[in-house]
Amino acid sequence: MNCKKFYNAEYVFDSDGVPKCNCGGIIKPDVVLYQEGLDVEILNDSINAILNADMLIVAGTSLTVQPAASLINYFEGKNLVLINKDATQYDYKADLIINEGLGKVFNEI
Protein backbone atom coordinates (compact mmCIF):
# COMPACT_ATOMS: atom_id res chain seq x y z
CA MET A 1 0.00 0.00 0.00
CA ASN A 2 3.04 2.28 0.34
CA CYS A 3 5.05 1.75 -2.84
CA LYS A 4 2.37 0.00 -4.99
CA LYS A 5 4.69 -2.91 -5.86
CA PHE A 6 2.91 -5.99 -7.20
CA TYR A 7 3.34 -9.47 -5.73
CA ASN A 8 2.02 -12.76 -7.05
CA ALA A 9 -0.53 -14.84 -5.16
CA GLU A 10 2.06 -17.46 -4.16
CA TYR A 11 4.10 -14.84 -2.27
CA VAL A 12 0.98 -13.63 -0.45
CA PHE A 13 -0.24 -17.13 0.43
CA ASP A 14 3.19 -18.19 1.66
CA SER A 15 3.48 -15.17 3.98
CA ASP A 16 3.09 -15.53 7.73
CA GLY A 17 0.30 -13.28 8.99
CA VAL A 18 -0.42 -10.07 7.08
CA PRO A 19 1.73 -10.06 3.92
CA LYS A 20 4.32 -7.27 3.92
CA CYS A 21 6.24 -5.65 1.09
CA ASN A 22 10.01 -5.36 1.30
CA CYS A 23 9.40 -1.58 1.76
CA GLY A 24 7.56 -2.42 5.00
CA GLY A 25 4.05 -1.65 3.74
CA ILE A 26 1.10 -4.02 3.75
CA ILE A 27 0.39 -5.88 0.52
CA LYS A 28 -3.19 -5.24 -0.62
CA PRO A 29 -4.93 -7.09 -3.45
CA ASP A 30 -5.33 -5.12 -6.68
CA VAL A 31 -9.10 -4.91 -6.31
CA VAL A 32 -11.50 -2.24 -5.13
CA LEU A 33 -12.74 -3.19 -1.70
CA TYR A 34 -16.11 -2.13 -0.33
CA GLN A 35 -16.28 1.62 0.39
CA GLU A 36 -13.04 2.34 -1.51
CA GLY A 37 -13.12 4.83 -4.35
CA LEU A 38 -12.60 3.77 -7.94
CA ASP A 39 -9.44 4.82 -9.77
CA VAL A 40 -10.45 7.81 -11.93
CA GLU A 41 -8.30 6.79 -14.91
CA ILE A 42 -9.68 3.24 -14.91
CA LEU A 43 -13.22 4.59 -14.52
CA ASN A 44 -12.76 6.96 -17.49
CA ASP A 45 -11.25 4.16 -19.61
CA SER A 46 -14.23 1.95 -18.70
CA ILE A 47 -16.73 4.62 -19.69
CA ASN A 48 -14.94 5.13 -23.01
CA ALA A 49 -14.92 1.39 -23.73
CA ILE A 50 -18.63 1.09 -22.91
CA LEU A 51 -19.51 4.12 -25.06
CA ASN A 52 -17.74 2.54 -28.04
CA ALA A 53 -18.98 -1.03 -27.60
CA ASP A 54 -21.38 -2.62 -30.11
CA MET A 55 -22.41 -5.21 -27.53
CA LEU A 56 -22.27 -5.20 -23.75
CA ILE A 57 -22.63 -8.36 -21.69
CA VAL A 58 -23.15 -7.74 -17.98
CA ALA A 59 -22.96 -10.96 -16.01
CA GLY A 60 -23.28 -12.03 -12.40
CA THR A 61 -24.25 -8.73 -10.81
CA SER A 62 -27.47 -7.35 -9.41
CA LEU A 63 -26.39 -3.88 -10.61
CA THR A 64 -27.04 -2.28 -7.23
CA VAL A 65 -23.59 -1.13 -6.08
CA GLN A 66 -22.72 2.38 -7.25
CA PRO A 67 -20.99 3.87 -9.10
CA ALA A 68 -20.20 0.69 -11.04
CA ALA A 69 -23.89 -0.15 -11.61
CA SER A 70 -24.53 3.17 -13.35
CA LEU A 71 -21.83 2.48 -15.97
CA ILE A 72 -24.47 0.57 -17.94
CA ASN A 73 -26.08 3.96 -18.69
CA TYR A 74 -23.13 4.85 -20.95
CA PHE A 75 -23.88 1.98 -23.33
CA GLU A 76 -25.22 3.23 -26.69
CA GLY A 77 -24.73 0.04 -28.71
CA LYS A 78 -27.40 -2.23 -30.11
CA ASN A 79 -27.08 -5.37 -27.99
CA LEU A 80 -27.24 -5.32 -24.19
CA VAL A 81 -27.23 -8.74 -22.54
CA LEU A 82 -27.85 -9.15 -18.81
CA ILE A 83 -27.06 -12.47 -17.17
CA ASN A 84 -28.03 -12.72 -13.51
CA LYS A 85 -30.00 -15.13 -11.35
CA ASP A 86 -32.50 -12.42 -10.44
CA ALA A 87 -34.06 -9.45 -12.18
CA THR A 88 -32.19 -6.11 -12.07
CA GLN A 89 -33.35 -2.51 -12.16
CA TYR A 90 -31.82 -2.26 -15.66
CA ASP A 91 -33.67 -5.18 -17.26
CA TYR A 92 -35.87 -2.76 -19.20
CA LYS A 93 -32.78 -1.63 -21.17
CA ALA A 94 -31.68 -5.14 -22.15
CA ASP A 95 -32.12 -6.82 -25.51
CA LEU A 96 -31.59 -10.22 -23.92
CA ILE A 97 -32.08 -11.21 -20.27
CA ILE A 98 -30.92 -14.57 -18.96
CA ASN A 99 -32.07 -15.24 -15.39
CA GLU A 100 -29.79 -18.18 -14.60
CA GLY A 101 -26.58 -18.73 -12.67
CA LEU A 102 -23.33 -18.01 -14.49
CA GLY A 103 -22.08 -21.56 -14.10
CA LYS A 104 -25.12 -22.98 -15.87
CA VAL A 105 -25.08 -20.34 -18.62
CA PHE A 106 -21.38 -20.71 -19.42
CA ASN A 107 -21.52 -24.51 -19.29
CA GLU A 108 -24.28 -24.42 -21.91
CA ILE A 109 -22.33 -22.01 -24.09
C-alpha positions in Angstrom: 0.0 0.0 0.0 3.0 2.3 0.3 5.1 1.7 -2.8 2.4 0.0 -5.0 4.7 -2.9 -5.9 2.9 -6.0 -7.2 3.3 -9.5 -5.7 2.0 -12.8 -7.0 -0.5 -14.8 -5.2 2.1 -17.5 -4.2 4.1 -14.8 -2.3 1.0 -13.6 -0.5 -0.2 -17.1 0.4 3.2 -18.2 1.7 3.5 -15.2 4.0 3.1 -15.5 7.7 0.3 -13.3 9.0 -0.4 -10.1 7.1 1.7 -10.1 3.9 4.3 -7.3 3.9 6.2 -5.7 1.1 10.0 -5.4 1.3 9.4 -1.6 1.8 7.6 -2.4 5.0 4.1 -1.7 3.7 1.1 -4.0 3.8 0.4 -5.9 0.5 -3.2 -5.2 -0.6 -4.9 -7.1 -3.5 -5.3 -5.1 -6.7 -9.1 -4.9 -6.3 -11.5 -2.2 -5.1 -12.7 -3.2 -1.7 -16.1 -2.1 -0.3 -16.3 1.6 0.4 -13.0 2.3 -1.5 -13.1 4.8 -4.4 -12.6 3.8 -7.9 -9.4 4.8 -9.8 -10.4 7.8 -11.9 -8.3 6.8 -14.9 -9.7 3.2 -14.9 -13.2 4.6 -14.5 -12.8 7.0 -17.5 -11.2 4.2 -19.6 -14.2 1.9 -18.7 -16.7 4.6 -19.7 -14.9 5.1 -23.0 -14.9 1.4 -23.7 -18.6 1.1 -22.9 -19.5 4.1 -25.1 -17.7 2.5 -28.0 -19.0 -1.0 -27.6 -21.4 -2.6 -30.1 -22.4 -5.2 -27.5 -22.3 -5.2 -23.8 -22.6 -8.4 -21.7 -23.2 -7.7 -18.0 -23.0 -11.0 -16.0 -23.3 -12.0 -12.4 -24.3 -8.7 -10.8 -27.5 -7.3 -9.4 -26.4 -3.9 -10.6 -27.0 -2.3 -7.2 -23.6 -1.1 -6.1 -22.7 2.4 -7.3 -21.0 3.9 -9.1 -20.2 0.7 -11.0 -23.9 -0.1 -11.6 -24.5 3.2 -13.4 -21.8 2.5 -16.0 -24.5 0.6 -17.9 -26.1 4.0 -18.7 -23.1 4.8 -21.0 -23.9 2.0 -23.3 -25.2 3.2 -26.7 -24.7 0.0 -28.7 -27.4 -2.2 -30.1 -27.1 -5.4 -28.0 -27.2 -5.3 -24.2 -27.2 -8.7 -22.5 -27.9 -9.2 -18.8 -27.1 -12.5 -17.2 -28.0 -12.7 -13.5 -30.0 -15.1 -11.3 -32.5 -12.4 -10.4 -34.1 -9.4 -12.2 -32.2 -6.1 -12.1 -33.3 -2.5 -12.2 -31.8 -2.3 -15.7 -33.7 -5.2 -17.3 -35.9 -2.8 -19.2 -32.8 -1.6 -21.2 -31.7 -5.1 -22.2 -32.1 -6.8 -25.5 -31.6 -10.2 -23.9 -32.1 -11.2 -20.3 -30.9 -14.6 -19.0 -32.1 -15.2 -15.4 -29.8 -18.2 -14.6 -26.6 -18.7 -12.7 -23.3 -18.0 -14.5 -22.1 -21.6 -14.1 -25.1 -23.0 -15.9 -25.1 -20.3 -18.6 -21.4 -20.7 -19.4 -21.5 -24.5 -19.3 -24.3 -24.4 -21.9 -22.3 -22.0 -24.1 
